[in-house]
Amino acid sequence: MLELSFNQETVHKLLQASDKPLKAYNILFETQKLGIKSPTQVYRALDKLIELGKVHKIESKNAFVACSKINCSNQNSTFFLICDDCENIIELEDQKITDQLNKTCERYGSKYKNHTIEISGTCSNCN
């Protein structure tokens, strides 16, 4: 198993402890007292954590969340339900949708690489 650097571990633990997605500068603010001093350090840590499948970027919020799966298979196919009110995010896995997207790409002569689907709405707690 790959050992995380200090910065990667610090950023990952912060995201795991958060109940909402965090923007890079929020992460920097929270980790400065632990020794992470520049945005570059945060972005490098985030890039590696994303590569390892430990963190996902929520594009619509330009923010990051820790992966909720132990062995994430969603590095290329991510699905999120995002509550507009409380910002709760649920990570989903749906192989049927991934397979369908792959078939659609093949039908048009394109090679499937990855996707991120973000579904906005209201969670059951906020209904």
N, CA, C and O of each residue as an XYZ file, in Angstrom:
508
protein
N       0.842     -1.186      0.000
C       0.000      0.000      0.000
C       0.886      1.248      0.000
O       1.883      1.310      0.719
N       0.522      2.211     -0.790
C       1.294      3.442     -0.922
C       1.139      4.307      0.319
O       0.028      4.551      0.791
N       2.255      4.759      0.831
C       2.222      5.630      1.992
C       2.028      7.069      1.531
O       2.685      7.522      0.594
N       1.132      7.773      2.185
C       0.857      9.163      1.839
C       1.914     10.079      2.440
O       2.458      9.801      3.509
N       2.199     11.172      1.743
C       3.090     12.186      2.290
C       2.364     12.910      3.428
O       1.158     12.747      3.613
N       3.108     13.700      4.174
C       2.505     14.474      5.264
C       1.372     15.349      4.741
O       0.283     15.367      5.314
N       1.627     16.079      3.650
C       0.600     16.975      3.102
C      -0.621     16.193      2.624
O      -1.755     16.597      2.878
N      -0.397     15.088      1.941
C      -1.514     14.275      1.457
C      -2.341     13.726      2.614
O      -3.571     13.770      2.584
N      -1.667     13.216      3.618
C      -2.372     12.668      4.779
C      -3.143     13.755      5.526
O      -4.268     13.526      5.970
N      -2.546     14.928      5.665
C      -3.196     16.038      6.359
C      -4.457     16.486      5.619
O      -5.507     16.673      6.234
N      -4.354     16.655      4.315
C      -5.499     17.070      3.506
C      -6.576     15.988      3.531
O      -7.761     16.294      3.664
N      -6.171     14.733      3.405
C      -7.136     13.630      3.398
C      -7.901     13.556      4.717
O      -9.123     13.408      4.716
N      -7.196     13.658      5.834
C      -7.858     13.608      7.141
C      -8.837     14.767      7.308
O      -9.924     14.585      7.856
N      -8.462     15.946      6.844
C      -9.358     17.097      6.930
C     -10.633     16.841      6.128
O     -11.733     17.112      6.610
N     -10.494     16.328      4.923
C     -11.664     16.046      4.098
C     -12.522     14.941      4.696
O     -13.750     15.005      4.628
N     -11.894     13.931      5.280
C     -12.656     12.856      5.917
C     -13.471     13.381      7.099
O     -14.575     12.903      7.359
N     -12.931     14.348      7.798
C     -13.616     14.881      8.983
C     -14.705     15.887      8.636
O     -15.547     16.206      9.475
N     -14.691     16.383      7.418
C     -15.652     17.416      7.016
C     -16.986     16.793      6.628
O     -17.032     15.725      6.018
N     -18.061     17.469      6.986
C     -19.390     16.995      6.607
C     -19.908     17.679      5.348
O     -21.066     17.503      4.971
N     -19.039     18.466      4.694
C     -19.418     19.106      3.433
C     -18.184     19.245      2.553
O     -17.063     19.140      3.051
N     -18.365     19.476      1.269
C     -17.207     19.640      0.383
C     -16.414     20.892      0.755
O     -16.981     21.891      1.198
N     -15.100     20.822      0.569
C     -14.236     21.955      0.895
C     -13.509     22.444     -0.342
O     -13.024     21.651     -1.148
N     -13.440     23.754     -0.481
C     -12.667     24.374     -1.557
C     -11.193     24.357     -1.163
O     -10.857     24.264      0.018
N     -10.329     24.447     -2.151
C      -8.888     24.361     -1.905
C      -8.415     25.419     -0.909
O      -7.574     25.129     -0.058
N      -8.933     26.620     -1.003
C      -8.472     27.662     -0.082
C      -9.014     27.460      1.334
O      -8.381     27.890      2.298
N     -10.161     26.820      1.475
C     -10.629     26.428      2.807
C      -9.692     25.384      3.396
O      -9.370     25.418      4.583
N      -9.260     24.453      2.548
C      -8.317     23.429      2.989
C      -7.010     24.091      3.420
O      -6.455     23.752      4.465
N      -6.519     25.031      2.617
C      -5.285     25.734      2.964
C      -5.424     26.449      4.303
O      -4.537     26.352      5.151
N      -6.520     27.158      4.498
C      -6.739     27.888      5.747
C      -6.702     26.941      6.943
O      -6.099     27.252      7.971
N      -7.349     25.785      6.803
C      -7.433     24.826      7.906
C      -6.116     24.096      8.165
O      -5.878     23.625      9.277
N      -5.261     24.000      7.149
C      -4.029     23.233      7.314
C      -2.790     24.096      7.530
O      -1.710     23.564      7.785
N      -2.926     25.401      7.435
C      -1.761     26.277      7.628
C      -1.126     26.089      8.992
O       0.099     26.085      9.113
N      -1.933     25.935     10.004
C      -1.380     25.761     11.361
C      -0.659     24.426     11.527
O       0.042     24.213     12.516
N      -0.834     23.522     10.550
C      -0.155     22.227     10.584
C       1.081     22.199      9.684
O       1.769     21.182      9.607
N       1.363     23.311      9.006
C       2.581     23.394      8.213
C       2.398     23.492      6.715
O       3.376     23.682      5.991
N       1.189     23.369      6.234
C       0.959     23.530      4.794
C       0.761     25.019      4.546
O      -0.218     25.605      5.009
N       1.687     25.629      3.816
C       1.714     27.089      3.726
C       1.292     27.666      2.376
O       0.997     28.858      2.293
N       1.255     26.856      1.319
C       0.963     27.443      0.012
C      -0.143     26.680     -0.715
O      -0.348     25.489     -0.481
N      -0.851     27.382     -1.599
C      -1.877     26.714     -2.402
C      -1.297     25.570     -3.241
O      -1.964     24.559     -3.462
N      -0.064     25.732     -3.702
C       0.566     24.685     -4.509
C       0.668     23.381     -3.736
O       0.461     22.305     -4.297
N       0.985     23.472     -2.456
C       1.075     22.264     -1.630
C      -0.285     21.570     -1.530
O      -0.369     20.344     -1.599
N      -1.337     22.353     -1.368
C      -2.686     21.794     -1.281
C      -3.077     21.152     -2.606
O      -3.571     20.024     -2.629
N      -2.857     21.865     -3.711
C      -3.245     21.326     -5.015
C      -2.469     20.065     -5.376
O      -3.033     19.138     -5.959
N      -1.191     20.018     -5.040
C      -0.402     18.798     -5.309
C      -0.939     17.626     -4.492
O      -1.062     16.512     -5.000
N      -1.253     17.882     -3.237
C      -1.814     16.832     -2.388
C      -3.157     16.363     -2.947
O      -3.408     15.161     -3.033
N      -4.009     17.297     -3.324
C      -5.319     16.946     -3.886
C      -5.167     16.143     -5.174
O      -5.859     15.143     -5.364
N      -4.265     16.571     -6.060
C      -4.056     15.849     -7.318
C      -3.674     14.394     -7.067
O      -4.190     13.488     -7.720
N      -2.778     14.181     -6.129
C      -2.336     12.813     -5.834
C      -3.457     12.010     -5.185
O      -3.651     10.839     -5.509
N      -4.189     12.627     -4.280
C      -5.304     11.933     -3.621
C      -6.394     11.569     -4.619
O      -7.010     10.509     -4.503
N      -6.639     12.431     -5.593
C      -7.606     12.117     -6.654
C      -7.089     10.945     -7.483
O      -7.833     10.012     -7.786
N      -5.817     11.002     -7.843
C      -5.202      9.925     -8.620
C      -5.316      8.583     -7.900
O      -5.519      7.550     -8.537
N      -5.188      8.598     -6.592
C      -5.271      7.373     -5.787
C      -6.704      6.941     -5.491
O      -6.923      5.871     -4.923
N      -7.688      7.770     -5.875
C      -9.090      7.430     -5.620
C      -9.536      7.699     -4.202
O     -10.572      7.188     -3.776
N      -8.783      8.486     -3.461
C      -9.134      8.795     -2.073
C      -9.962     10.070     -1.947
O     -10.594     10.306     -0.917
N      -9.959     10.882     -2.988
C     -10.673     12.164     -2.997
C     -11.325     12.337     -4.358
O     -10.801     11.881     -5.375
N     -12.474     13.000     -4.365
C     -13.162     13.346     -5.606
C     -13.374     14.853     -5.656
O     -13.580     15.502     -4.631
N     -13.320     15.389     -6.856
C     -13.623     16.802     -7.042
C     -15.085     16.923     -7.440
O     -15.553     16.235     -8.348
N     -15.798     17.803     -6.754
C     -17.174     18.116     -7.115
C     -17.096     19.354     -8.007
O     -16.952     20.478     -7.525
N     -17.192     19.128     -9.295
C     -16.966     20.196    -10.276
C     -17.924     21.369    -10.100
O     -17.514     22.527    -10.186
N     -19.193     21.075     -9.855
C     -20.184     22.149     -9.761
C     -19.932     23.065     -8.570
O     -20.400     24.203     -8.555
N     -19.210     22.588     -7.588
C     -18.918     23.389     -6.393
C     -17.453     23.817     -6.351
O     -17.050     24.571     -5.466
N     -16.652     23.332     -7.312
C     -15.206     23.559     -7.314
C     -14.645     23.236     -5.919
O     -13.889     24.011     -5.333
N     -15.042     22.075     -5.420
C     -14.689     21.666     -4.069
C     -14.363     20.172     -4.073
O     -14.531     19.482     -5.079
N     -13.896     19.700     -2.930
C     -13.389     18.343     -2.833
C     -14.022     17.612     -1.658
O     -14.355     18.218     -0.639
N     -14.187     16.280     -1.815
C     -14.707     15.418     -0.754
C     -13.847     14.163     -0.686
O     -13.306     13.705     -1.692
N     -13.733     13.620      0.511
C     -13.061     12.332      0.660
C     -13.964     11.262      0.080
O     -15.186     11.328      0.211
N     -13.365     10.291     -0.552
C     -14.123      9.175     -1.098
C     -14.747      8.396      0.051
O     -14.108      8.171      1.079
N     -15.984      7.991     -0.129
C     -16.687      7.259      0.924
C     -16.459      5.752      0.843
O     -16.919      5.011      1.711
N     -15.761      5.297     -0.178
C     -15.517      3.866     -0.374
C     -14.099      3.509      0.072
O     -13.183      4.313     -0.096
N     -13.907      2.324      0.634
C     -12.575      1.884      1.051
C     -11.700      1.616     -0.170
O     -10.581      2.123     -0.256
N     -12.192      0.839     -1.095
C     -11.473      0.564     -2.340
C     -12.291      1.135     -3.488
O     -13.061      0.423     -4.134
N     -12.119      2.411     -3.730
C     -12.972      3.107     -4.691
C     -12.724      2.611     -6.108
O     -11.588      2.564     -6.581
N     -13.799      2.248     -6.765
C     -13.721      1.877     -8.174
C     -14.230      3.020     -9.045
O     -14.400      2.867    -10.255
N     -14.467      4.160     -8.418
C     -15.061      5.295     -9.120
C     -14.038      6.310     -9.614
O     -14.379      7.482     -9.774
N     -12.819      5.908     -9.856
C     -11.840      6.868    -10.325
C     -12.181      7.368    -11.728
O     -11.871      8.509    -12.071
N     -12.814      6.527    -12.533
C     -13.182      6.929    -13.885
C     -14.669      7.182    -14.045
O     -15.089      7.799    -15.024
N     -15.467      6.718    -13.106
C     -16.915      6.820    -13.222
C     -17.490      7.248    -11.884
O     -17.670      6.425    -10.987
N     -17.775      8.520    -11.752
C     -18.278      9.001    -10.472
C     -19.682      9.563    -10.616
O     -20.015     10.231    -11.595
N     -20.492      9.272     -9.610
C     -21.872      9.744     -9.533
C     -22.083     10.344     -8.153
O     -21.713      9.745     -7.143
N     -22.677     11.527     -8.115
C     -22.941     12.159     -6.828
C     -24.356     12.719     -6.793
O     -24.831     13.304     -7.766
N     -25.023     12.529     -5.651
C     -26.273     13.224     -5.356
C     -25.888     14.365     -4.426
O     -25.278     14.144     -3.380
N     -26.248     15.595     -4.813
C     -25.829     16.776     -4.059
C     -27.063     17.541     -3.604
O     -27.887     17.949     -4.422
N     -27.186     17.733     -2.292
C     -28.312     18.491     -1.755
C     -28.032     19.983     -1.903
O     -26.998     20.478     -1.455
N     -28.958     20.687     -2.531
C     -28.816     22.129     -2.731
C     -28.922     22.909     -1.426
O     -28.393     24.015     -1.317
N     -29.606     22.337     -0.436
C     -29.824     23.062      0.819
C     -28.690     22.857      1.824
O     -28.110     23.831      2.303
N     -28.373     21.617      2.145
C     -27.385     21.348      3.205
C     -26.012     20.956      2.662
O     -25.071     20.786      3.437
N     -25.887     20.814      1.358
C     -24.650     20.425      0.677
C     -24.212     18.993      0.994
O     -23.060     18.636      0.746
N     -25.111     18.169      1.537
C     -24.789     16.762      1.746
C     -24.517     16.121      0.387
O     -25.220     16.381     -0.589
N     -23.490     15.283      0.344
C     -23.132     14.615     -0.900
C     -23.099     13.120     -0.666
O     -22.483     12.635      0.284
N     -23.775     12.394     -1.551
C     -23.786     10.938     -1.496
C     -23.091     10.433     -2.755
O     -23.471     10.790     -3.870
N     -22.079      9.608     -2.569
C     -21.365      9.009     -3.693
C     -22.046      7.691     -4.046
O     -22.310      6.863     -3.175
N     -22.325      7.510     -5.321
C     -23.013      6.309     -5.787
C     -22.138      5.516     -6.746
O     -21.230      6.061     -7.375
N     -22.419      4.236     -6.846
C     -21.808      3.389     -7.865
C     -22.945      2.773     -8.667
O     -23.889      2.227     -8.095
N     -22.857      2.859     -9.989
C     -23.877      2.254    -10.832
C     -23.217      1.760    -12.114
O     -23.062      2.511    -13.077
N     -22.838      0.507    -12.111
C     -22.139     -0.077    -13.251
C     -23.001     -0.082    -14.504
O     -22.471     -0.002    -15.612
N     -24.322     -0.173    -14.353
C     -25.212     -0.174    -15.521
C     -25.105      1.138    -16.292
O     -25.065      1.135    -17.522
N     -25.059      2.249    -15.578
C     -24.935      3.549    -16.252
C     -23.573      3.657    -16.927
O     -23.479      4.127    -18.061
N     -22.529      3.230    -16.246
C     -21.192      3.266    -16.840
C     -21.149      2.421    -18.108
O     -20.607      2.858    -19.123
N     -21.714      1.216    -18.062
C     -21.750      0.347    -19.236
C     -22.525      0.999    -20.374
O     -22.114      0.916    -21.531
N     -23.647      1.650    -20.053
C     -24.451      2.300    -21.085
C     -23.696      3.463    -21.723
O     -23.745      3.640    -22.941
N     -23.008      4.246    -20.921
C     -22.217      5.355    -21.469
C     -21.104      4.832    -22.371
O     -20.812      5.424    -23.410
N     -20.487      3.729    -21.976
C     -19.447      3.119    -22.790
C     -20.017      2.654    -24.132
O     -19.409      2.882    -25.178
N     -21.184      2.004    -24.101
C     -21.834      1.537    -25.334
C     -22.210      2.710    -26.236
O     -22.061      2.634    -27.455
N     -22.694      3.788    -25.636
C     -23.056      4.972    -26.417
C     -21.829      5.544    -27.119
O     -21.895      5.909    -28.293
N     -20.721      5.621    -26.409
C     -19.480      6.114    -27.019
C     -19.065      5.224    -28.183
O     -18.702      5.720    -29.250
N     -19.118      3.912    -27.979
C     -18.740      2.967    -29.032
C     -19.626      3.131    -30.264
O     -19.146      3.058    -31.395
N     -20.901      3.349    -30.044
C     -21.848      3.507    -31.151
C     -21.478      4.696    -32.036
O     -21.735      4.679    -33.239
N     -20.880      5.718    -31.449
C     -20.486      6.903    -32.206
C     -19.002      6.918    -32.542
O     -18.463      7.943    -32.959
N     -18.342      5.774    -32.360
C     -16.947      5.652    -32.735
C     -15.983      6.354    -31.790
O     -14.854      6.666    -32.170
N     -16.418      6.599    -30.573
C     -15.576      7.269    -29.587
C     -15.175      6.260    -28.521
O     -15.898      5.299    -28.257
N     -14.035      6.483    -27.923
C     -13.586      5.597    -26.851
C     -13.894      6.246    -25.510
O     -13.480      7.375    -25.245
N     -14.617      5.531    -24.676
C     -14.977      6.008    -23.346
C     -13.733      6.120    -22.477
O     -12.899      5.214    -22.462
N     -13.605      7.235    -21.748
C     -12.494      7.399    -20.812
C     -12.992      7.548    -19.384
O     -12.594      6.780    -18.508
N     -13.865      8.532    -19.135
C     -14.376      8.735    -17.780
C     -15.570      9.679    -17.811
O     -15.877     10.297    -18.830
N     -16.228      9.767    -16.673
C     -17.327     10.724    -16.527
C     -17.542     11.041    -15.055
O     -17.170     10.277    -14.164
N     -18.147     12.175    -14.841
C     -18.617     12.552    -13.516
C     -20.033     13.067    -13.691
O     -20.279     13.975    -14.484
N     -20.953     12.490    -12.956
C     -22.344     12.933    -13.002
C     -22.697     13.490    -11.628
O     -22.561     12.805    -10.613
N     -23.148     14.727    -11.610
C     -23.558     15.382    -10.371
C     -25.031     15.708    -10.481
O     -25.446     16.473    -11.352
N     -25.817     15.128     -9.600
C     -27.266     15.321     -9.623
C     -27.642     16.207     -8.440
O     -27.465     15.829     -7.282
N     -28.168     17.400     -8.755
C     -28.573     18.339     -7.703
C     -30.035     18.114     -7.360
O     -30.844     17.735     -8.207
N     -30.347     18.355     -6.108
C     -31.719     18.210     -5.642
C     -31.776     18.503     -4.159
O     -30.960     19.260     -3.633
N     -32.733     17.907     -3.492
C     -32.899     18.086     -2.068
C     -32.888     16.710     -1.417
O     -33.617     15.812     -1.839
N     -32.065     16.546     -0.394
C     -31.953     15.252      0.283
C     -33.188     14.989      1.144
O     -34.024     15.873      1.333
N     -33.291     13.782      1.653
C     -34.447     13.410      2.466
C     -34.511     14.203      3.784
O     -35.601     14.412      4.315
N     -33.385     14.637      4.308
C     -33.390     15.438      5.538
C     -33.910     16.851      5.310
O     -34.447     17.469      6.228
N     -33.757     17.362      4.103
C     -34.152     18.743      3.801
C     -35.526     18.847      3.131
O     -36.045     19.950      2.958
N     -36.114     17.714      2.754
C     -37.443     17.733      2.118
C     -38.491     18.319      3.016
O     -39.657     18.406      2.630
